[in-house]
Amino acid sequence: MTPQEFKQERQRLALTIKAMAERIGVSEQAIWYYETGKRKVPQPVALLLNSQQLYDKLLAEKERGA
């Protein structure tokens, strides 16, 4: 997951940096590092966010079909 993808996902979820940090259990500084590319987004975090994206997509499709 690129820094831009990470930031876009945080924004898609409408989370502040503080809220995202609390959600994934890291410091606010770590979020800043991920978003600026100073640190690579850890694989477990990327998987969690990708899973959330997929879940939201499937839920939206289900609601459209209902």
Residue pairs with C-beta under 8 A, 6 or more apart in sequence:
1 9
1 41
1 45
1 46
1 49
1 50
2 37
2 41
3 34
3 35
3 36
3 37
3 41
6 34
6 35
6 41
6 46
6 49
7 35
9 49
9 52
9 53
10 17
10 20
10 31
10 35
12 53
13 20
13 52
15 23
17 28
17 31
17 32
17 35
18 28
20 31
21 27
21 28
21 30
21 31
24 45
24 48
26 45
30 39
32 38
33 39
34 40
34 41
34 45
